[in-house]
Amino acid sequence: MLSIGGFSRATGFPIKTLRFYHDRGLLIPSYVDEQTGYRYYDDSNLERARIIAQLRQMELPLDQIKEILDRHEDESDVLDH
């Protein structure tokens, strides 16, 4: 598992953006420590972050990206969309 800082470095998303995406339900950490509030991410989050980055490059709004990701199970489904 990666801390939010490690995940930020791995994805290129600023920490502030990761917090925003979490608050919007777009990119939910795999684990949030209840005592500290620290967010931790795993490999499945890396894949979702990569897809989000690609969809953002296409200038899709976040609400539409969330809708697409919520409706599709994996990357091939997203690409078909």
Secondary structure in CASP SS format (residue, H / E / C, confidence):
PFRMAT SS
TARGET T0000
AUTHOR 0000-0000-0000
METHOD secondary structure of the structure
MODEL  1
M C 1.00
L E 1.00
S E 1.00
I H 1.00
G H 1.00
G H 1.00
F H 1.00
S H 1.00
R H 1.00
A H 1.00
T H 1.00
G C 1.00
F C 1.00
P C 1.00
I H 1.00
K H 1.00
T H 1.00
L H 1.00
R H 1.00
F H 1.00
Y H 1.00
H H 1.00
D H 1.00
R H 1.00
G C 1.00
L C 1.00
L C 1.00
I C 1.00
P C 1.00
S C 1.00
Y E 1.00
V E 1.00
D C 1.00
E C 1.00
Q C 1.00
T C 1.00
G C 1.00
Y C 1.00
R E 1.00
Y E 1.00
Y E 1.00
D C 1.00
D H 1.00
S H 1.00
N H 1.00
L H 1.00
E H 1.00
R H 1.00
A H 1.00
R H 1.00
I H 1.00
I H 1.00
A H 1.00
Q H 1.00
L H 1.00
R H 1.00
Q H 1.00
M C 1.00
E C 1.00
L C 1.00
P C 1.00
L H 1.00
D H 1.00
Q H 1.00
I H 1.00
K H 1.00
E H 1.00
I H 1.00
L H 1.00
D H 1.00
R H 1.00
H C 1.00
E C 1.00
D C 1.00
E H 1.00
S H 1.00
D H 1.00
V H 1.00
L H 1.00
D H 1.00
H C 1.00
END
